[in-house]
Structures are given as C-alpha cells and as structure tokens.
Amino acid sequence: MKKIYLLIFIVSFTFVNCGPTHTYQKFYNTHKNDIGSTAFQMPRFMKNVLSGLSPEVNSFFNNMTDFSFITLNNIDPTKFQILNEEINLIGNTSYYSDIYRKTEENKRIVVIGKEVEGIVKELVYFNYKNNSIHSFYLKGNFDSNKVKQFSEKEEFENFTQKLLLQQPQLIPNTIQ
C-alpha cells in the first residue's frame, strides 16, 4: 500500500514540476488588474469581430480558437524591465521558440510561438513602444510563413492599433 502512495506521489510531483511555470495566461492574470491596464479575452464565437478589421486579418484569424489581449500604459523603466523579463521567461521555455525579435531605443517587439510541422499553434505578441505595452495571445492553426511575414512587416502592430480603435465594440457592456 505504501508503494502505491509513493508511486502516486512521484507521478503527481513529476506532472506538477514538469509543466510550464511561465505562461502567457499567468502573465495576463498577473497584470490584467494593474493600474492603467485594459484587458480582455475573447471567446471563439466572437472571432468574427476581430476578423472584420481587415481582409488580411480575416484570413489569418480563420482558425483562431482563443484570444487574449492586454494593454499596459504609463510603463516606467523599472516596470518595463519586470514585464520584459516575464515575456523572456515565457519565450525561454522549451514550449515556445522565437519567431521574431526587434529591439530599438524605446521600442521592443517580441513574437514567440509554439510551432508544430510548420503550423504555429500558439502565438504570443509583445510590443513595447512609447511607455505602453500591447500584448496578445492567439491559439489556433496559423501558417508559420504568414506569422513571420506579419511580424517582419509589423502587421501585428497595425492590427493592434486597429484593435484599440475598435475596443469599445469588442468588450461587452457588462464588463466595461
């Protein structure tokens, strides 16, 4: 009987410790209530609202199953270092790999994803610019070449700006 309990303990301990400790959901949950933040998660049935932003976005979001978005404003250098480190920790797991990174003075873009056989299954976008952070998480099936193309041409930044303009329509009145 002791052997069974010991085996259960070892298996449970292994599952708990082998899972990713740094995830976008943890990042989102930690910062969604920060002062100056705006955050929302969008269920799958509302993807038509997102895809209506542009034809390029429509084709890209065709296979989306989950979407989370957060904006953090008035980020001081200390807060930026903390947030940047959190995103780097997510990207440094064996779960995600770099798709695109660009760092300039007062600007940083990070795109990381979980890719399986040329299909990006999960995507994390992080953009720091003008003391604000815009970040989102996508889950679905996305062509890795399209993700790289969108990253290099800064289409995700354009998408974010369009999303910010549409934001009042995207968040239901009950949670505004």
N, C-alpha and C positions, 0 to 999 in steps of 0.2 A: 504494500500500500504506500509506503514511504517513497518507493521508487517511482510510482505513478505521480505523486505530488511533486517530486523533484523534477520529473520529466515535464510536467505541465508548467512548472515554474521556469525552467530553462527555455522552453518554447515561447512562453509569454514574454520573458525577458528579451529574447532574441528579436521577436517581432516589434516590440516597443523601441528597442535601441537601433534597429536597422532601418526604420522608416526615416524619411527626410525630416530634419528638425527645422530647416529653414524653408518655408513655403511662401508662395505669394498670398495664400489665404491668411496665413499668420501675419504677414506684413500688412495686409488690408485690414484685418481685425484690430491690429495694434494701433493703426493710425486713422481709422475712419472717424474717430471722435476727437481728433486733435483740433485745437483752435485753428481756424482758417481752412478747414478741410471741407471738401464736398465729395461724397462717395455714394456709389450705388452699384448694385448687382442687378443684372438683367436676366430674367428667365428666358428660356429658349423661344417661347411664343412671342416675345417682343422683338425678336431679331429683325422683323420687317421694318421696325422704326429705324434701326441702325442702317440697314441696307438701303433705305431710301435716301441716304445722304449723298450718294453719287453712284454712277454705274460701276466704277472700279470697286468701290466698297461693296456694292451689291454682289458682284461675282465672288469677291473674296470671302464674304460672310455667309455664303450659301450653306456651308457645312458647320456653322458655329453651333455649339451646344451649351456654352457657358460664357459669360462676360462679366467682368468686374472692372470698375473704373474709380480712380481716386485722384483728386487734385488737392495739393497742399500748397498754401500760399504763405508769403512772408517768411520764407525759409532763411534763417541766418546761417552763417558758415558752420557753426557747431552742429546745428540740426541737419544740415546737408551732409556732413561727414557721417553722422549716425545713419541716415536714410541710405546713403550711398553704400555704406558697409553692409547694411541689411540686404540690399539688392545684390551686392557682390557675393554675399554668403549663399543666397539662393542660386546664383549662377555658378558658384564653385562646387555645388553638389554633383554627384555623378549622374543625377537625374536630368539636369539641363546642360546645354552646351551653348557657347557663344554663337550668335548669328551675325551680330553687328555691334560695334562699339565705336563711338566717336567722342573725343574729349577735346574741348577748346576752353578758352578762358570764359568762365561764367556760362558754360553750356556743356551738357553731357547727355549723350543718348546711349542707352544700353538695350539691346534686343537679344533675349535668350529664349531658347525653346527646347522642347523635348521632341526629337525627330526620330521617326521610325521609317526606314526604307524610303526616304525622300519625301515623307509626309510629316509636317510639323503638327503634332498632336496637342501641344500646349505652347503658348507664346506669352512671354512677359515683356512689356514695353515700359521703359523708364526714361523720362525726359526731364532734365533739369535745365531751366532757362529763366533768366530774369527773376531769380529768387522764388520761383514756383516750380513745383513738380507735377507733372501729369503722367500717370501711370495706369496701365490696364493689363488685364489678364484675359486671354482667349483660350477656349478649349474647343476642339473640333478637328477637322482634317483640312490642312492648308498646304498648298503646294510650296515646297521649300524654296524653289526659284522665285516664286512670286513674293514670298516673305522677304527674301534677300533684296529683290528689286524694290519693294516698298520701303525697306529700310534705307537703302542707298539713295533713293530719290526723295527721302524724307516724307513719303506719303502718309506714314503713321502720324507724323507731326501735323500734316494738313488735316487728316482725319480727326485728330484730337481737337483742333481748332473748330472744325465744323460741329463736332460733338458738343463742345462748350456753348456754341451758339444755339444748339437745339436742346440743351439741357433742361429747361423748364418743361418741355414737352415729353421728355424721357422719364422724368421722375413723377410717379403718380401723386396726386394731390394729398393722399392720405399719409405720405411720408415726407412731404416737403416741410 
